[in-house]
Amino acid sequence: MLFDIRTIVGALLGSYGVILIITGLVGDRAAEEAKTGGININIWAGVAMTAVALVFLAWTLLRPVHVPGEPEAVQPDSEDA
């Protein structure tokens, strides 16, 4: 599960999402909000990225990758010989 690409993508999106949420809460400046029409885009983008990260991680937990084992060797019947 550690090297599943869904885990890596979910972790990256989640970490960037948390960083954007913190940036939106701490660095709230009126000049930046004027550029986006009064919307704190860092918070909304962070929430969206965190939500997508949770979907990726839930997908990983609910549908894990199953590596097939080695196929069993067919044993010849002793009666057929």
DSSP file (Angstrom, degrees, kcal/mol; ACC not computed):
  #  RESIDUE AA STRUCTURE BP1 BP2  ACC     N-H-->O    O-->H-N    N-H-->O    O-->H-N    TCO  KAPPA ALPHA  PHI   PSI    X-CA   Y-CA   Z-CA
    1    1 A M    >         0   0    0      0, 0.0     3,-1.0     0, 0.0     6,-0.2   0.000 360.0 360.0 360.0 -26.9    0.0    0.0    0.0
    2    2 A L  T 3   +     0   0    0      1,-0.2     6,-0.0     5,-0.1     0, 0.0   0.873 360.0  41.9 -67.0 -36.8    2.9    2.4    0.6
    3    3 A F  T 3  S+     0   0    0      4,-0.1     2,-0.3     5,-0.0    -1,-0.2   0.231  83.1 123.1 -98.3  14.5    4.1    2.4   -3.0
    4    4 A D    X>  -     0   0    0     -3,-1.0     4,-1.5     1,-0.1     3,-0.9  -0.597  65.7-133.3 -73.3 134.9    0.6    2.7   -4.5
    5    5 A I  H 3> S+     0   0    0     -2,-0.3     4,-2.6     1,-0.3     5,-0.2   0.803 104.4  61.3 -62.7 -28.9    0.4    5.7   -6.7
    6    6 A R  H 3> S+     0   0    0      1,-0.2     4,-2.2     2,-0.2    -1,-0.3   0.859 103.0  50.8 -66.1 -34.1   -2.9    6.7   -5.2
    7    7 A T  H <> S+     0   0    0     -3,-0.9     4,-2.2    -6,-0.2    -1,-0.2   0.908 111.9  46.5 -67.9 -42.2   -1.2    7.0   -1.8
    8    8 A I  H  X S+     0   0    0     -4,-1.5     4,-2.3     2,-0.2    -2,-0.2   0.930 114.9  45.8 -67.2 -45.6    1.5    9.2   -3.1
    9    9 A V  H  X S+     0   0    0     -4,-2.6     4,-2.7     1,-0.2     5,-0.3   0.912 113.5  50.2 -64.4 -42.3   -0.9   11.5   -5.0
   10   10 A G  H  X S+     0   0    0     -4,-2.2     4,-2.2    -5,-0.2    -1,-0.2   0.891 111.0  48.7 -62.8 -40.1   -3.3   11.7   -2.0
   11   11 A A  H  X S+     0   0    0     -4,-2.2     4,-2.3     2,-0.2    -2,-0.2   0.906 113.1  47.0 -67.6 -41.3   -0.4   12.6    0.3
   12   12 A L  H  X S+     0   0    0     -4,-2.3     4,-2.4     2,-0.2     5,-0.2   0.936 114.3  45.9 -66.0 -46.1    0.9   15.3   -2.0
   13   13 A L  H  X S+     0   0    0     -4,-2.7     4,-2.3     1,-0.2    -2,-0.2   0.895 113.7  50.7 -63.4 -38.8   -2.6   16.8   -2.6
   14   14 A G  H  X S+     0   0    0     -4,-2.2     4,-2.3    -5,-0.3    -1,-0.2   0.910 110.6  47.4 -66.1 -41.8   -3.3   16.7    1.1
   15   15 A S  H  X S+     0   0    0     -4,-2.3     4,-2.1     2,-0.2    -2,-0.2   0.921 114.3  46.3 -67.9 -41.8   -0.1   18.4    2.1
   16   16 A Y  H  X S+     0   0    0     -4,-2.4     4,-2.3     1,-0.2    -1,-0.2   0.880 112.0  53.0 -65.3 -36.5   -0.5   21.2   -0.5
   17   17 A G  H  X S+     0   0    0     -4,-2.3     4,-2.2    -5,-0.2    -2,-0.2   0.912 109.1  47.4 -64.3 -42.9   -4.2   21.5    0.5
   18   18 A V  H  X S+     0   0    0     -4,-2.3     4,-2.4     2,-0.2     5,-0.2   0.893 111.1  52.2 -65.8 -39.3   -3.3   22.0    4.2
   19   19 A I  H  X S+     0   0    0     -4,-2.1     4,-2.5     1,-0.2    -2,-0.2   0.916 110.5  48.1 -62.9 -42.0   -0.6   24.5    3.3
   20   20 A L  H  X S+     0   0    0     -4,-2.3     4,-2.5     2,-0.2    -2,-0.2   0.883 110.4  51.3 -66.9 -37.8   -3.1   26.5    1.2
   21   21 A I  H  X S+     0   0    0     -4,-2.2     4,-2.0     2,-0.2    -2,-0.2   0.935 112.2  46.1 -64.1 -45.0   -5.6   26.5    4.0
   22   22 A I  H  X S+     0   0    0     -4,-2.4     4,-2.6     1,-0.2     5,-0.3   0.913 112.9  50.4 -63.5 -42.0   -3.1   27.8    6.5
   23   23 A T  H  X S+     0   0    0     -4,-2.5     4,-2.4     1,-0.2    -1,-0.2   0.895 110.2  50.4 -62.4 -39.9   -1.9   30.4    4.0
   24   24 A G  H  < S+     0   0    0     -4,-2.5    -1,-0.2     1,-0.2    -2,-0.2   0.852 114.4  43.6 -67.1 -34.5   -5.5   31.5    3.5
   25   25 A L  H  < S+     0   0    0     -4,-2.0     3,-0.4    -5,-0.2    -2,-0.2   0.884 124.4  32.6 -77.8 -38.7   -6.1   31.8    7.2
   26   26 A V  H  < S+     0   0    0     -4,-2.6     2,-0.7     1,-0.2    -3,-0.2   0.910 119.3  47.2 -85.5 -46.0   -2.9   33.5    8.1
   27   27 A G     <  +     0   0    0     -4,-2.4     2,-1.0    -5,-0.3    -1,-0.2  -0.270  69.1 153.4 -97.1  48.5   -2.1   35.6    5.1
   28   28 A D        +     0   0    0     -2,-0.7     2,-0.4    -3,-0.4    -4,-0.1  -0.664  17.0 170.5 -81.7 104.6   -5.5   37.2    4.5
   29   29 A R     >  -     0   0    0     -2,-1.0     4,-1.7     1,-0.1     3,-0.2  -0.922  38.6-137.3-119.1 143.2   -4.8   40.5    2.7
   30   30 A A  H  > S+     0   0    0     -2,-0.4     4,-1.8     1,-0.2     8,-0.1   0.831 103.7  58.3 -66.6 -32.8   -7.4   42.8    1.2
   31   31 A A  H  > S+     0   0    0      1,-0.2     4,-1.0     2,-0.2    -1,-0.2   0.881 107.2  47.2 -65.9 -37.4   -5.2   43.4   -1.9
   32   32 A E  H  > S+     0   0    0      1,-0.2     4,-0.8    -3,-0.2     3,-0.3   0.883 111.6  50.1 -71.1 -37.8   -5.2   39.6   -2.7
   33   33 A E  H  <>S+     0   0    0     -4,-1.7     5,-3.7     1,-0.2     6,-0.5   0.808 103.3  60.5 -70.5 -28.1   -8.9   39.3   -2.2
   34   34 A A  H ><5S+     0   0    0     -4,-1.8     3,-0.7     1,-0.2    -1,-0.2   0.842 101.1  55.1 -66.7 -31.6   -9.5   42.3   -4.5
   35   35 A K  H 3<5S+     0   0    0     -4,-1.0    -1,-0.2    -3,-0.3    -2,-0.2   0.805 112.7  41.9 -68.5 -29.5   -7.8   40.3   -7.3
   36   36 A T  T 3<5S-     0   0    0     -4,-0.8     3,-0.3    -3,-0.3    -1,-0.2   0.249 122.0 -99.0-105.3  12.2  -10.2   37.4   -6.9
   37   37 A G  T < 5S-     0   0    0     -3,-0.7    -3,-0.2    -4,-0.2    -2,-0.1   0.813  80.2 -50.7  79.1  29.4  -13.4   39.3   -6.5
   38   38 A G  S   <S+     0   0    0     -5,-3.7     2,-0.4     1,-0.3    -1,-0.2   0.555 106.6 124.0  86.2   8.3  -13.5   39.2   -2.7
   39   39 A I        -     0   0    0     -6,-0.5     2,-1.6    -3,-0.3    -1,-0.3  -0.867  63.9-132.6-104.4 133.9  -13.0   35.4   -2.4
   40   40 A N    >>  -     0   0    0     -2,-0.4     4,-1.6     1,-0.2     3,-0.6  -0.670  28.9-177.4 -81.9  89.9  -10.2   33.9   -0.4
   41   41 A I  H 3> S+     0   0    0     -2,-1.6     4,-2.8     1,-0.2     5,-0.3   0.762  72.1  64.4 -66.3 -27.4   -9.1   31.6   -3.1
   42   42 A N  H 3> S+     0   0    0      2,-0.2     4,-2.1     1,-0.2    -1,-0.2   0.912 104.8  45.5 -63.8 -41.3   -6.4   29.9   -1.0
   43   43 A I  H <> S+     0   0    0     -3,-0.6     4,-2.6     2,-0.2     5,-0.2   0.945 115.4  46.0 -66.7 -46.4   -8.9   28.6    1.5
   44   44 A W  H  X S+     0   0    0     -4,-1.6     4,-2.2     1,-0.2    -2,-0.2   0.905 114.8  46.4 -66.4 -40.6  -11.2   27.3   -1.2
   45   45 A A  H  X S+     0   0    0     -4,-2.8     4,-2.5     2,-0.2    -1,-0.2   0.892 113.2  51.0 -66.5 -38.3   -8.5   25.7   -3.3
   46   46 A G  H  X S+     0   0    0     -4,-2.1     4,-2.3    -5,-0.3    -2,-0.2   0.895 110.3  48.3 -65.4 -40.5   -7.0   24.2   -0.1
   47   47 A V  H  X S+     0   0    0     -4,-2.6     4,-2.3     2,-0.2    -2,-0.2   0.915 113.1  48.3 -65.6 -42.2  -10.4   22.7    0.9
   48   48 A A  H  X S+     0   0    0     -4,-2.2     4,-2.3     2,-0.2    -2,-0.2   0.921 112.9  47.2 -64.0 -43.8  -10.9   21.3   -2.6
   49   49 A M  H  X S+     0   0    0     -4,-2.5     4,-2.1     1,-0.2    -1,-0.2   0.886 112.3  49.8 -66.6 -38.1   -7.4   19.8   -2.7
   50   50 A T  H  X S+     0   0    0     -4,-2.3     4,-2.1     2,-0.2    -1,-0.2   0.891 110.1  51.1 -67.2 -38.6   -7.8   18.2    0.7
   51   51 A A  H  X S+     0   0    0     -4,-2.3     4,-1.8     2,-0.2    -2,-0.2   0.916 110.7  47.8 -64.4 -42.7  -11.2   16.8   -0.3
   52   52 A V  H  X S+     0   0    0     -4,-2.3     4,-2.3     1,-0.2    -1,-0.2   0.879 110.0  53.8 -65.3 -37.0   -9.7   15.2   -3.4
   53   53 A A  H  X S+     0   0    0     -4,-2.1     4,-2.5     1,-0.2    -2,-0.2   0.899 107.2  50.8 -63.5 -40.3   -6.8   13.8   -1.3
   54   54 A L  H  X S+     0   0    0     -4,-2.1     4,-2.5     2,-0.2    -1,-0.2   0.870 108.7  52.2 -65.4 -35.6   -9.3   12.2    1.1
   55   55 A V  H  X S+     0   0    0     -4,-1.8     4,-2.4     2,-0.2    -2,-0.2   0.922 110.3  48.3 -65.0 -43.5  -11.0   10.6   -1.9
   56   56 A F  H  X S+     0   0    0     -4,-2.3     4,-2.0     2,-0.2    -2,-0.2   0.924 113.9  45.8 -62.5 -44.2   -7.7    9.2   -3.1
   57   57 A L  H  X S+     0   0    0     -4,-2.5     4,-2.0     2,-0.2    -2,-0.2   0.877 112.8  49.7 -69.7 -36.2   -6.8    7.8    0.3
   58   58 A A  H  X S+     0   0    0     -4,-2.5     4,-2.8     2,-0.2     5,-0.3   0.898 109.3  53.0 -66.1 -39.0  -10.3    6.3    0.8
   59   59 A W  H  X S+     0   0    0     -4,-2.4     4,-2.2     1,-0.2    -2,-0.2   0.892 108.8  50.3 -60.6 -40.5  -10.0    4.7   -2.7
   60   60 A T  H  < S+     0   0    0     -4,-2.0    -1,-0.2     1,-0.2    -2,-0.2   0.898 114.7  42.9 -65.4 -40.6   -6.7    3.2   -1.6
   61   61 A L  H  < S+     0   0    0     -4,-2.0    -2,-0.2     1,-0.2    -1,-0.2   0.868 118.4  43.4 -75.2 -36.0   -8.2    1.8    1.6
   62   62 A L  H  < S+     0   0    0     -4,-2.8    -2,-0.2     1,-0.2    -3,-0.2   0.823 125.9  29.8 -81.1 -31.0  -11.4    0.5    0.1
   63   63 A R  S  < S-     0   0    0     -4,-2.2    -1,-0.2    -5,-0.3    -2,-0.1  -0.610  81.4-175.3-127.5  71.8   -9.9   -1.0   -3.1
   64   64 A P        -     0   0    0      0, 0.0     2,-0.4     0, 0.0    -3,-0.1  -0.240  34.3 -99.7 -68.0 158.2   -6.4   -2.2   -2.3
   65   65 A V        -     0   0    0     -5,-0.1     2,-0.6     1,-0.0   -61,-0.0  -0.628  33.6-154.5 -77.8 129.0   -4.1   -3.6   -4.9
   66   66 A H        -     0   0    0     -2,-0.4    -1,-0.0    -3,-0.1    -3,-0.0  -0.931   2.9-151.7-108.7 117.6   -4.0   -7.3   -4.9
   67   67 A V        -     0   0    0     -2,-0.6     2,-0.1     1,-0.0    -2,-0.0  -0.769  23.0-124.8 -86.7 122.4   -0.9   -8.9   -6.4
   68   68 A P        -     0   0    0      0, 0.0    -1,-0.0     0, 0.0     2,-0.0  -0.394  23.1-128.9 -69.2 144.4   -1.7  -12.3   -7.8
   69   69 A G        -     0   0    0      1,-0.2     3,-0.1    -2,-0.1     0, 0.0  -0.149  41.7 -68.2 -79.0-178.9    0.4  -15.1   -6.5
   70   70 A E        -     0   0    0      1,-0.1    -1,-0.2     3,-0.0     2,-0.1  -0.490  58.7-106.8 -70.7 140.4    2.2  -17.7   -8.6
   71   71 A P        -     0   0    0      0, 0.0     2,-0.2     0, 0.0    -1,-0.1  -0.391  37.5-105.9 -68.1 145.9   -0.1  -20.0  -10.6
   72   72 A E        -     0   0    0      1,-0.1     2,-0.2    -2,-0.1    -3,-0.0  -0.480  34.4-113.7 -72.2 140.0   -0.3  -23.5   -9.3
   73   73 A A        -     0   0    0     -2,-0.2     2,-0.5     1,-0.1    -1,-0.1  -0.525  29.7-116.8 -73.6 138.5    1.5  -26.1  -11.4
   74   74 A V        -     0   0    0     -2,-0.2    -1,-0.1    -3,-0.0     0, 0.0  -0.660  25.6-144.5 -79.4 124.3   -0.8  -28.6  -13.0
   75   75 A Q        -     0   0    0     -2,-0.5     2,-0.1     1,-0.0     3,-0.0  -0.769  16.4-125.3 -89.7 126.0    0.0  -32.0  -11.7
   76   76 A P        -     0   0    0      0, 0.0     2,-0.2     0, 0.0    -1,-0.0  -0.472  28.1-111.9 -69.6 141.7   -0.4  -34.8  -14.3
   77   77 A D     >  -     0   0    0     -2,-0.1     4,-0.6     1,-0.1     3,-0.3  -0.515  13.1-140.9 -72.0 140.1   -2.8  -37.5  -13.3
   78   78 A S  T  4 S+     0   0    0      1,-0.2     3,-0.3    -2,-0.2    -1,-0.1   0.734 100.7  60.3 -74.0 -21.0   -1.0  -40.9  -12.6
   79   79 A E  T  4 S+     0   0    0      1,-0.2    -1,-0.2     2,-0.1    -2,-0.0   0.800  98.3  57.3 -75.5 -28.8   -4.0  -42.7  -14.3
   80   80 A D  T  4        0   0    0     -3,-0.3    -1,-0.2     1,-0.2    -2,-0.2   0.718 360.0 360.0 -75.4 -20.2   -3.5  -40.9  -17.6
   81   81 A A     <        0   0    0     -4,-0.6    -1,-0.2    -3,-0.3    -2,-0.1   0.476 360.0 360.0 -76.3 360.0    0.1  -42.0  -18.0
